[in-house]
Structures are given as structure tokens and as C-alpha cells.
Amino acid sequence: MNAPVASRPVVVTRAEGLDGPLSRELRDLGLEVLLWPAVSVAPADPAPLAAALAQLRSFQWIVFASRHAVAAVLEQVPQAPAGLHVAAVGRATAQVLRQRGWPVEVVPEEASAASLVAALAARKGVAGTRILYPASSRALPTLATGLASLGAQVTQVEAYRTESAALDVAACQDWIARGGVGAVTFASPSAVAELAQALGEADFDRLLAAAPAVAIGTTTAREISARGHPAVIASSATLQGLARTTLRLLQTGS
């Protein structure tokens, strides 16, 4: 017999350990965590980013879509150059920047590339500017294409690599077969795609048919929906919001 949903562990598909930020949030709420890292983050060739950052004063804007990009840039440029405008997708990314003394001018309410483009479009004055976009190796084209459509000159440079992680598929399949998973959290579209590929279509479908998917934002939710499953979107596009929404879902079913 399956255990009650609220007592079943929550799957974390981020590349982190039990002391990682999402795992800590979940465990602090009294939830058990299963680590199924579907993606891993690896350093990129530092030369292209270093070359772009050497010309940072020639840019009017820099936009960040993840904390990994922030870490890669701040490792080389600890302090924001005077006059550089900064935008971030999501409050969590903006918080990391502000903690390091980087002023963030634009953070859309919804943590998505499309929302950031809309927020910058509303400000006017973006046309004709040069924008640096340090990105993942698997960054979707939404942000760069959207900024270019505003008339900006966008330089997208690889700041880090998003890669497949070594997942213990047999152990995952055992949990799925037993119906032992309470919920599955996804913090990026890449994690959805990689978990589906690692498990195979049948087991991925079986997993999300029995355990609800919780997405950090609309872009991630769309990736889940595209694979035929509903997704509950976190109350805020932060890891804390993802954890709290997961707890609420397990307790109330909605």
C-alpha cells in the first residue's frame, strides 16, 4: 500500500546535495528529500566570458538569468562598473547580486525571460544600447531574441555549462514502481528534459501521473505541460517559494 502523500519524500532535480539550498528549505519544512540531480553545472571555457567582461564598460546593460551566471561574472568582476544597468530574471538572482553590492534596476514580477523583456520594453531607451547576456550553454533563445527585437545589440556569451548528471536510474525506477514519491520539484526546463530522457518516457509519465510536479516558474511549467503533465507553479519564483508550495500541495492537494 502506498504511503500517505504528505509523508512521502520530495524529489529535488537540481544539481545539489542534501545541504543544498532547495533541500534545506524542504527539510526545514519537515519534508524528506530524494536527490535525483537531472542536470549538473560545470565551468565553461573562461576565455569568451573574460573577453566580454574586459569590454564591460562598453555595454549599457548586463542581464542575468541565473545565479550561476552571477557567480561566473562576479568571480572576474567583483564590483559593478559605474553606470552599468543591471537586470535579473527572478528575485533569487537579484538577491545574490545585491548581496554582493551590485545594484539591480529591473526584476520582473514573473521570473521568466519574456517578462524581463517586457519590463525592459516598458522602460523605453533600450533600443540602440549594447547588452551583455552571460548565459548557460543551453540557454533558450527567448531572452536574447526578445532583447534584439527591442533594438538592442545583444552579446550572448557562455558563462557556464548545463550538462546531464549521472542519475541512479535503477533506484529512481524502484521508487516509481512503489509509488513512493510525494512530489517532484523542477527549478529549470533543462531539469525536466534531462529527467525525462534519463528515466525514459514510460517511467517519466508514471512518475508524474502519481506525484505532482512543482515548477519554479512558467517557463519550467510549460516544459512539463509540453510533455503531457500539469504543473503547479511556485507561489514565488524562488527556492523558498518552490519549497513552500510543495508543502502546501502535499498537505492540501492544491
N, C-alpha and C positions, 0 to 999 in steps of 0.2 A: 504494500500500500504506500502511495506517495505521502511524503511528509506535508504538513500544512505549509502553504506558500510562504507565509511570513517567517517561517523558521528555516527555510531553505537558503543556501548561500547565493550570493550575488556574484555574477561573473564580471570581472574587470578585464577589458580587452586592450587597455592602454599598456604601453611599454613601461612597467613599473613593478616594484616589489611590494611586499606587504607593508613596508614603511613609506610607500609612495603616497602622493597627495590624495588621490581618489580613494585608495584603500584605507587610508587613515580616516577620511571623512565617513566612509561607510562603517568602519569598525567603531568609531566614536558614537555612532548612532545605534550600536548594538547588533549590527549585521555581520554575518560571516562572509568572508571573501574567497572567491576562487580566482586565481590568476590564470587567465588564458590570453597571454600577450599575442595579439594577432599581428602587430607591427612593432618594429624596432626603429629607433632613431640613431643614425650614425653620422659622424662628421663628413662634410663634403670636402672636395678639393678646395683648400682655403684661398688659392690664388685668385679666382674670379671675384670673390667677395672682397678680398683685400684690395684689388684693383679698383673696384667700385667705391669702396669706402675711402680710398685715397683721394677720390674726387668728390667727397661728400658735400663740400661747400658749394659745388656747382648745382646741387639739387635744391629745390624749394621744399619738397616733401619727402618723407620716408614713411612707408606704410608697413605695418606688421600684422600678420595673420595668425601668429602663434608665438608662444613663449620660447620655443626652440629657436626661432628666428631672432628673437630678442637676445637670447644668450649668445648666439653666434656673433651678432653685431657688437654687443657690449663688451665682448671679450677683446675686441680690437679697438673699439671707440667707447671708453667708459663714460665720457661726458658728451652730451648733445651739443653740437656746434650752435653758436648763437644764430638765431634767425631761421633755423630749420623747423619746419612744421611737421608734427608727428601725428599719425593716425593709427588706430589699432582696432582690429576686429575682436570685440569681446572685452568685458571688464577685467577678466583674469589677466589677459595680456597687458592691458593698460596698467593694471595694478603693479605688475612686475617692473614696467618701465618707470612708473612714478616712484617706486621704492628705490630705484637707482638714480633718481634725480632727473629723469627725462620728462619734460612737460608733454602731456598728451592733449591735443586740442580736440580731436574728433574720435568719439567712441559711439557707434550706433547702438540704439536700444536692443536691436536684434543682432546677435553675433553671427553675421553672415557677410560674405563678400559683397553680395548685392546690396545689402543695407549700408555698408560702408561707402560704396559707390554713390548711392542715393544721398547719403549725408554730405559727401563732398560736393555733389552736384548742387545741393541746396545752398552751399556757401558761396557759389559763384567763384570766379577768379582762378579756377583750376586750369582752364584752357591756357595752353602755352607754357605751362610750368613743367619742370622736369621732376619726375617722381621715381625714387628708388624703392624697389619692392624685393627685399630679401625673402626667398621662398623655399618651400620644400621641393625636393626633386619630383614630387608627384602633385604639385600644386595644380588645381583646376584652373582653367583659363578665365573664370568669371571675373576675378579682380583686375587682372591686367587688361583684359579686353574692355571691361567697363570703364576703367580709368582712361584708356585710349579713346573711347567714344566721347569722353568729355573734352577731348582736345589736348590731353596731357601727353607728354613724351615719357613713356614708361620704360625703365630699365629693370628687367626682372633678372635676378641673379640667384643661383642656388646657394643657400646658406646652410642647409643640412639635407641629409638623405633619409627618406622614409622607405624602409625595406620590410620584407617579410620576416617574421620571427619564427624561431624553431618552437613549434607548438607540439605538446604531447597529445597527438590526435587520439590515440587509443584511450587515454584517461578521460578525455573530453567525451568520447563516444560512450564510455561507461556511464558517466553522469547523465548523458542524454537518454540512454536506454532505460535508466532507473527513474527518469522524471525527477531528478534531484535538484534541478536548478530553479531558483526563485525568480530571478530576473537577469537580464543581460544588459550591461551598460556599454554605450558606444560614445566615444569622445571625438570621433572623426569619421568621414566617409571611408578613408583608407582602412580603418579597422573593420568596418562592415564588409568591404570587398575581400579583405585578406582572410577574415574568419570564414566567410562563405567558401572561399577557394580551398582553404585548409581542411575544412570539415567535409566538403562535398555538398552538393545541392540537397540531397536527401536528408542528411543529418542536420544541416543548417535549418532546413524547413521544419524538421521535427523539433529542434531546439526552440525556435521562435513560435511554434504552434503551442508549446507547453509553457514557455516562460516569456513574459512580456519584454519587449525591447524598450530601453530608455535612451533617448538621444540628447546630446548636449545642445543641439540647435536644429534649425530647419534644414540646413544642407545635409547633415547627417541623417535626419529623419527621412529626407527624400531618397537617400541611398537605400535605406531599409524598405521604404514603400515600393521602390522600383523592383525589389526582389519579392514582392507579394505579401509583405507583412506590415501591420500597423506599428506605429511607434509613438510612445509617449514622450513629449518634448519637455525637457527640464524647465522648471519654473524660472530659473535664471541661467544664462549661458556660462555657468561657472561649474567647477567640480563640486563645490558645495551644493549648488542648486541641483546638480545631477544626483548627488547622494540623497538629498532630502526628498526629491521627487521619487526616487526609488523606494525609500522607506514608506512614503505616503501610499504609493502604489501597492506595496506588499501588505500594508495594513488595511487599506480600504478597497483595493481593487480598482481604483480610478485616480 
